[in-house]
Amino acid sequence: MEVIIDCNNNEVPEGNPGPCTSTPIATKQTIGRKKFVKIHGRLHQAWDDYEEEKLLTTNLLRTISHINA
């Protein structure tokens, strides 16, 4: 069963409309994909900065540890 997020950011099972509207804003899969793309981009940006010697190793590790925290 797919879970849908309604306009109040509540989970609503498919076929069971919430109090808001019949059109879902996003599914959990879409939200997860957006989060992954954002994290992926931040990791690559940190790595690129490290390769261009804008970051020291300790700063790279610190940046990476804060990305998904």
Secondary structure, DSSP 8 states (H G I E B T S, - for coil): --EEE-TTS-EEETTS--SS-SS-SEEHHHHHHHHHHHHHHHHHHHHHHHHTTSS-HHHHHHHHHHH--
